[in-house]
Amino acid sequence: MPAMLKKMFKAYLYLVSAGVRIFAEYRWHAYFVYVLSLLLWGDDLKCIACKSIFIALIWTLPIWGRDEDIAKEKLLKDIRLQFLKLNAYIEDQRASFQLGTKEADAFKLCSSTITQQFLVSKQKAEALYSAAQLRPPFTNNFKLRKFAINLRVQEERMCAIIERYSVFRVTLTATVSQNQLEAAQQWVGEINTLYPPIAADPVDEKLL
């Protein structure tokens, strides 16, 4: 190849690469320049409108796909942080509900019930997190948001149970010892009715 052609070819490649960089950084500026050029040198308004809409759609799709990927990564990060936070919260609460052997049977019954509820929430949270990690690559962000919402539901479930027990414990402490066990059994029945201690499926396929 003659030296002049090589020089022209290199200059052409440089212009193309510079154009690509400018286009990537100023995508919509380039689009408006393109539409303005059509308006200045085009004759058929229908043709100009069709071309403008077509090019706008082509340029919008990569941006939309990129934004979706960024949002998906953020959702996955939030799901992981939420799972770790919930797991730590459950472990802390479980440790605080470990009673000594000298505690009354009524308090032991309540503590064992709450511990069981902790275990159920922990299993459900692990199932949700595993499902999020095993999701197909094409899983949309709406389904990922469901994972985050369901994890939040487990956290709210445990907070509600603990709050109910804090209120009930005051009443139980004030109850005569002969009636404490009966009162505790009644409270446990109410809690298990409101929050059935049902183990979670390993992976909820409806969320995938």
N, C-alpha and C positions, 0 to 999 in steps of 0.2 A: 504494500500500500504506500503510495507517495506520501512524502512528509506533509504536504499541504492538506491532503485528505485526512490524515491522522489528526492534524491540528484542528480541522473543522469538526471532526467526529468527537474529539475531547471537549471542544467548546459546546457542542450540541448536548453531550451527556451532562455537562455542568449546568447548562440552562434547564434541562429536564429535572435534575436532582434539586436545583434551587426552586423550581416551580412546584415540585412535590412537597417540599418543606413549607413553602408559603401556603399552598393549598391546605395542608394538614393543620397549620396554625390558624389560618384565617379563612376557614371553610366558607362561612356565610358572606364574608366580604367578596370572595371570588364569585359566589353565586350571584350577588347583586350586580357585580360588574358584568357577568354573563347575561343577565336579564336586560341590563341597560344596553348592552351591545345588540341584543335582539331587537329592542325597541328602536334603536337608532338606524339599524341597517336592515331590519326585517320589514316585509310588506304585509304579510298575512297575519292579522291579529290572532286568529284562532290557532294558527301554527305556533305563534309565539307563546300563547297561553299554555298549549299542550306541552311544549318543550320545557317551559318554566316549571310546570307542575311535575313533570316526569323527572327532571333533574333534581328538584327539591326532594322528591321521595327517595331517589337514589342516595342523595347526600344525608338524608335524615336517618335512614336505616342503620348505617354504621355507628352513628352517634347514639341512637337508641340502644343498639346492642351493647355498646361500650358502657353506657350508663347502667344497663341491666346487670352486666357483669360486676361492676363496681358495687351496686346495691346488693347483689348476691353475696359477694365477699364480706360486706359489712354485716349482713344478716347472719352469716355463718359465724362470724367473730362474736356477734352479740349472743347468739345461741350458746356458744361455748362458754362465754363469760357468765351467762345466766345459769347454765348448768353447774359450773364450778361454784358459783355463789350459793345456789340452792343446796348443793351437796354439802358444802361447809356449814351452812345453816342447820341442816338436818343432823349432822354429826355433833355439832355444838349442843343442840337441844336434846339429843339422845343422851349425851353425857350428863346433862343437868337433871335428867329424869331417872338416873340410876339411884334407887333408894337403898338404904341399909336394911339389914335383916330385921331390925327392931321396929320398923315402921308397921303401922296397923294394916290389916289385910285390905281395908277399903282403899287406902292410898296406894298400896301395891297393885290393886286391880286397875285403878285409874292409870297408873304409870305404865303398866304392861300394855294397856289398851292404846295409850298414846305412842308407845314404842312400836307397836304393831302398825299404827297409822304412819309413823315415820318410815317404816320399812316399805310399806305400800307406795308411798310417795317417792321414795328413793328408787324403787324398781320401775315405776312409771317414768320418772325423769331419765333414768338410764336407757329405757326403751326408746323414748323420744329422741334422746341425743344420738343413740346408735342409728336410728332410722334417718336422722338428718345427715349423719356421716356416710351412710350407705345409699344415699339418694342417687338416682340416675343423673347424669350430667345435664339433662334437659329439664330437670325440675324447675318450675317457675318460682318467682319470688313470693307469689301469693301462698303457695304451699309451705314455703320456708317460714313465712310469717305465722302459719298455723302451729309450727313447732314451737316458736317463741311464745305464742299465746298459751299453748298447753303447758309449757314449763311454768309460765306465770300463774296458771291456774293451780298447779301443784304447790307453789309457794303460798298462794292465798289460802289454799286448803289447810296447810299446816299452821299458818298464822291464826286462822279462825279457830282451829281446834285448841291451840294453846291459850288463846284469849278466853275461850269458853271454860277451859279448865281453871284458869286463874281466878275467874269469877266463882266457879263452883267450889274450888278449894276453900275459899273463905267460908262458904256455907257448910261444907263438909267438916271443917275444923270446929265450927260452932255446934255441930250436931252431936248429940249424946253418943257415946261409943257403941251402945247396943244397936243403934239405928244407922250407924255409918256405912256398914257393908251393904245394907239394903238400898240406901241412897246412892252409893257408888254404883251398884248394879243397874239402877234405874238410869243414871247418867251415862253409863257405858252403852246401854241399849239405845239411848237417844243419839249418841255420837255415831254408833255403827249404822243407825238408820239414815242419818243425815249424810254420812261419809262412809259408804260401804267399803270395807277393807278387802277389795277384790284385786288380785294380782294383775299386773299389766301383761299384755302380749309382748313377745320379744320385739316385734316390729309391726307397727300399725300400717299396713299396706295402703290404706285409704289416704294416707297423707303423702304417699309417693306419687 
